[in-house]
Amino acid sequence: MASPIVIAGGTVVDQLSERKVDLLLINGVIADSGAPGAFDGQGESVDASDAIVMPGLVDIQVHFRTPGGEESEDISSGAAGAALGGVTACVMMPNTIPTIDNVEIVSDVLSLARDAACDVRTSAAITVERAGEQLVDFAALHRAGVRVFTDDGWVVDDAKLMEAALRETLELPGAVISQHAEHSEMVAGGVLNAGTVAERLGLPGRPREAEAVIVERDIALAAKTGGRYHVLHMSTSLATEQVRRAKQAGLRVTAEVTPQHLILTEEDVERLGSAGIMNPPLRLATDASALRAALLDGTVDAVATDHAPHHPRLKQMPLAEVPPGMLGVETMASVIWDTFVNGGSMSRQQFVAVTSSQPARIADIHEHGQPLTPGNPANIAVFDPNKAWAIEGSSLQSKSTNTPWQGQQFIGKVRHTICRGSLVVQDGLLVH
């Protein structure tokens, strides 16, 4: 059992309210809350003065490269970076080698994650080996703990197969079908957003319409079946408007967006080089603007990082060959806070909603994203809104360095992280 902890001097911000209280944590749960100083001497004191005490962040799209890609990341290094970023729970994607598509691999992954610095869950593929031909055993995988199903990295192009997947998960509580929404034929061989930058660099493009085609089709299938559908890393204004209409119609549709798609555009690729390559690609300024508006008006439910580390050697390849992806799990809180809360467009409670409580609901992770009230699990981030830091890829916890924020300064940084009642990050350092 974890030793008692007192989080003292902070302002609790959760989906219920903002309030100046101390928290007493015992045996992995919030035992009590009270006026500042109420629990002095009753446990290890965690300094939250001038800081925000919030439910731990929940990142529902990370690539920890286990099994098969451990030179770029593994569960231990990925979870450590997550904890440093205030993330207390995350969901791994299944595009590993071999694919996470059966109970045995799920069990192996969860066993490796048992002692990680944050609560690591895993998704599973929709189709066996993500080949788009045969559905996985959803019921067995659900019994093994999987709630998110996706062929992430590849799309399920076959509409009949996608419809069948939505139907098969209808009776599985909390299950959701998630899609990397880019029509395969339309983006085949593409590297960047199809537009002026791709033309200038002489590289094949991935058109914005490729996302809209799949999202439109999948929303229609969700309407037909009544299934739950989630759009991974949405990147265009086109898809955003389709999701908005689906929600207005009362469909069971949710969407996430990455920090990079909210802030960066195709114009940044020339500056970033290989660190600017990802799928779906960075889009137009109008797309980023539409995504920001959708995040703020509730059309977009969650921020997720699509944390995608690649060994530095792999990111040194020519742009036409470089593997897509950016780091993000350690930096998400700072990037979103500084851009939106410090920028004046997002409230502190909205920040909690899009980074913690709403992603937890999408992935059916009941132990995280909960209000910080007595009886709830002690999964907590203490965030210093005034701490300035410059992001350096080589200093991040990941085995890789491919951050799009290299050298940039942000205001706001995680000070402490408590996962399952244990202090895993203290004063910005991992607790070993």
VENJOPE-V737792 format. One record per residue. N is the residue number from 1. RES is the residue in one small letter. SS is DSSP state (A for helix, B for strand, O for the rest). Layout:
<<N:RES:SS> <N:RES:SS>>
This chain:
<<1:m:O> <2:a:O> <3:s:O> <4:p:O> <5:i:B> <6:v:B> <7:i:B> <8:a:B> <9:g:O> <10:g:O> <11:t:B> <12:v:B> <13:v:B> <14:d:O> <15:q:O> <16:l:O> <17:s:O> <18:e:B> <19:r:B> <20:k:O> <21:v:O> <22:d:B> <23:l:B> <24:l:B> <25:l:B> <26:i:B> <27:n:O> <28:g:O> <29:v:B> <30:i:B> <31:a:B> <32:d:B> <33:s:B> <34:g:B> <35:a:O> <36:p:O> <37:g:O> <38:a:O> <39:f:O> <40:d:O> <41:g:O> <42:q:O> <43:g:O> <44:e:B> <45:s:B> <46:v:B> <47:d:B> <48:a:O> <49:s:O> <50:d:O> <51:a:O> <52:i:B> <53:v:B> <54:m:B> <55:p:B> <56:g:O> <57:l:B> <58:v:B> <59:d:B> <60:i:B> <61:q:B> <62:v:B> <63:h:B> <64:f:O> <65:r:O> <66:t:O> <67:p:O> <68:g:O> <69:g:O> <70:e:O> <71:e:O> <72:s:O> <73:e:O> <74:d:O> <75:i:A> <76:s:A> <77:s:A> <78:g:A> <79:a:A> <80:a:A> <81:g:A> <82:a:A> <83:a:A> <84:l:A> <85:g:O> <86:g:O> <87:v:B> <88:t:B> <89:a:B> <90:c:B> <91:v:B> <92:m:B> <93:m:O> <94:p:O> <95:n:O> <96:t:O> <97:i:O> <98:p:O> <99:t:O> <100:i:O> <101:d:O> <102:n:O> <103:v:A> <104:e:A> <105:i:A> <106:v:A> <107:s:A> <108:d:A> <109:v:A> <110:l:A> <111:s:A> <112:l:A> <113:a:O> <114:r:O> <115:d:O> <116:a:O> <117:a:O> <118:c:O> <119:d:B> <120:v:B> <121:r:B> <122:t:B> <123:s:O> <124:a:B> <125:a:O> <126:i:O> <127:t:B> <128:v:A> <129:e:A> <130:r:A> <131:a:O> <132:g:O> <133:e:O> <134:q:O> <135:l:B> <136:v:O> <137:d:O> <138:f:A> <139:a:A> <140:a:A> <141:l:A> <142:h:A> <143:r:A> <144:a:O> <145:g:O> <146:v:O> <147:r:O> <148:v:B> <149:f:B> <150:t:B> <151:d:O> <152:d:O> <153:g:O> <154:w:O> <155:v:O> <156:v:O> <157:d:O> <158:d:O> <159:a:A> <160:k:A> <161:l:A> <162:m:A> <163:e:A> <164:a:A> <165:a:A> <166:l:A> <167:r:A> <168:e:A> <169:t:O> <170:l:O> <171:e:O> <172:l:O> <173:p:O> <174:g:O> <175:a:O> <176:v:B> <177:i:B> <178:s:B> <179:q:B> <180:h:O> <181:a:O> <182:e:O> <183:h:O> <184:s:A> <185:e:A> <186:m:A> <187:v:A> <188:a:O> <189:g:O> <190:g:O> <191:v:O> <192:l:B> <193:n:B> <194:a:O> <195:g:O> <196:t:A> <197:v:A> <198:a:A> <199:e:A> <200:r:A> <201:l:A> <202:g:O> <203:l:O> <204:p:O> <205:g:B> <206:r:B> <207:p:O> <208:r:O> <209:e:A> <210:a:A> <211:e:A> <212:a:A> <213:v:A> <214:i:A> <215:v:A> <216:e:A> <217:r:A> <218:d:A> <219:i:A> <220:a:A> <221:l:A> <222:a:A> <223:a:A> <224:k:A> <225:t:A> <226:g:O> <227:g:O> <228:r:O> <229:y:B> <230:h:B> <231:v:B> <232:l:O> <233:h:O> <234:m:O> <235:s:O> <236:t:O> <237:s:A> <238:l:A> <239:a:A> <240:t:A> <241:e:A> <242:q:A> <243:v:A> <244:r:A> <245:r:A> <246:a:A> <247:k:A> <248:q:A> <249:a:O> <250:g:O> <251:l:O> <252:r:O> <253:v:B> <254:t:B> <255:a:B> <256:e:B> <257:v:B> <258:t:O> <259:p:A> <260:q:A> <261:h:A> <262:l:A> <263:i:A> <264:l:O> <265:t:O> <266:e:A> <267:e:A> <268:d:A> <269:v:A> <270:e:A> <271:r:A> <272:l:A> <273:g:A> <274:s:A> <275:a:A> <276:g:A> <277:i:O> <278:m:O> <279:n:O> <280:p:O> <281:p:O> <282:l:O> <283:r:O> <284:l:O> <285:a:A> <286:t:A> <287:d:A> <288:a:A> <289:s:A> <290:a:A> <291:l:A> <292:r:A> <293:a:A> <294:a:A> <295:l:A> <296:l:A> <297:d:A> <298:g:O> <299:t:O> <300:v:O> <301:d:O> <302:a:B> <303:v:B> <304:a:O> <305:t:O> <306:d:O> <307:h:B> <308:a:B> <309:p:O> <310:h:O> <311:h:O> <312:p:O> <313:r:O> <314:l:A> <315:k:A> <316:q:A> <317:m:O> <318:p:O> <319:l:O> <320:a:O> <321:e:O> <322:v:O> <323:p:O> <324:p:O> <325:g:O> <326:m:B> <327:l:O> <328:g:O> <329:v:O> <330:e:O> <331:t:O> <332:m:A> <333:a:A> <334:s:A> <335:v:A> <336:i:A> <337:w:A> <338:d:A> <339:t:A> <340:f:A> <341:v:A> <342:n:O> <343:g:O> <344:g:O> <345:s:O> <346:m:O> <347:s:O> <348:r:A> <349:q:A> <350:q:A> <351:f:A> <352:v:A> <353:a:A> <354:v:A> <355:t:A> <356:s:A> <357:s:A> <358:q:A> <359:p:A> <360:a:A> <361:r:A> <362:i:A> <363:a:O> <364:d:O> <365:i:O> <366:h:O> <367:e:O> <368:h:O> <369:g:O> <370:q:O> <371:p:O> <372:l:O> <373:t:O> <374:p:O> <375:g:O> <376:n:O> <377:p:B> <378:a:O> <379:n:O> <380:i:B> <381:a:B> <382:v:B> <383:f:B> <384:d:B> <385:p:B> <386:n:B> <387:k:B> <388:a:B> <389:w:B> <390:a:B> <391:i:O> <392:e:O> <393:g:A> <394:s:A> <395:s:A> <396:l:O> <397:q:O> <398:s:O> <399:k:O> <400:s:O> <401:t:O> <402:n:O> <403:t:O> <404:p:O> <405:w:O> <406:q:O> <407:g:O> <408:q:O> <409:q:B> <410:f:B> <411:i:B> <412:g:B> <413:k:B> <414:v:B> <415:r:B> <416:h:B> <417:t:B> <418:i:B> <419:c:B> <420:r:O> <421:g:O> <422:s:B> <423:l:B> <424:v:B> <425:v:B> <426:q:B> <427:d:O> <428:g:O> <429:l:B> <430:l:B> <431:v:O> <432:h:O>>
